[in-house]
């Protein structure tokens, strides 16, 4: 585990505990080392160890989501969801990386049951609009104006449901880098349930009907136009990451298809995708390849495989994707009490982050209660540099500078 001692120079990394009394844990990073600087209350509630998607306790990845902690482009603001009470928090970020809570507001989505489901954020710099996505609808997306660190909720809300799919589960919201479109991956076409034989009852999005990606045009004032329901490129699309410096090309990861694809969105918002490049899935299916992170030089992609407790690496060359290292690092075991959908015991890895210099990759393993820092090698391997203890099961979201 990371040791206490002299504070190292380097960057700043933030993760939310998603605890019942939610906090942001602030880390100092330098040369791949991790040191906890402190914890700051979000003023809101997470879900703790409860997973509202399934209604079970003690399961990682509570909301099946991405980007619950994000920063503004100038790194002066940090935003975080509070999934337990459906609220969102805003912090000012000082030059040294320290945080000051400036506001916390309800998202406008009522909490039903033990927990809310606020899960994913996107921020449009041009209109100063913060978007908040929830797992459960019908009004999945709510919006806020941001001014001087204060949040003002807008009245409009938006759904990713269709006429015949009235309980869809999105994973995240992502703005195109030019803020022309807001994109939403859909994981399930209905809320997960259980069959009489006690196996999961899942309606995987984009498996049959090719409408697993929802695209909203963004107006100048930050409001959203009419949604376009389109082909996602694979089954159970989970995480979108744009190539650095591009407004049009992005990687999408697929939890059920078990791979990633190179996709393009054109000026009119139409999307096309390459065939899915898959990892080896002999361990079990679905692999739940979910979170993706791209190196700053756009040459490597690391995909977090929830069902296998490890990270796989891909190479991008001349616009083509190939598997580079599968896995890219050793399996990280959990406590043995949690099984993923493939019925394989998993440590439930979720959010990841790559340092801006492209040297280090950070990965949360909630069921193992650790955050690991890896050095990225030229051949696509991840070499463990450091690890630090984190709260059990609940943590999610990574952002930094």
Secondary structure by P-SEA (a helix, b strand, c coil): ccccccccccbbbbbbccccbbbbbbbbbcccbbbbccccccccccccccccccccccccccccccccccccccccbbbbbccccbbbbbbbbcccbbbbbcccccccccccccbbbbccccccccccbbbbbbccccccbbbbbbcccbbbbbcbbbbcccccccccccccccccccccbbbbbbccccccccccccccccccccccccccbbbbbbcccccccbbbbbbccccccccccccccccccbbbbbccccbbbbbbbcccbbbbbcccccccccccccccccbbbbcccccbbbbbbccccbbbbbbbcccccccccccccccccccccccccccccccccccccccccccbbbbbbccccbbbbbbbcccbbbbbcbbbbcccccbbbbbcc
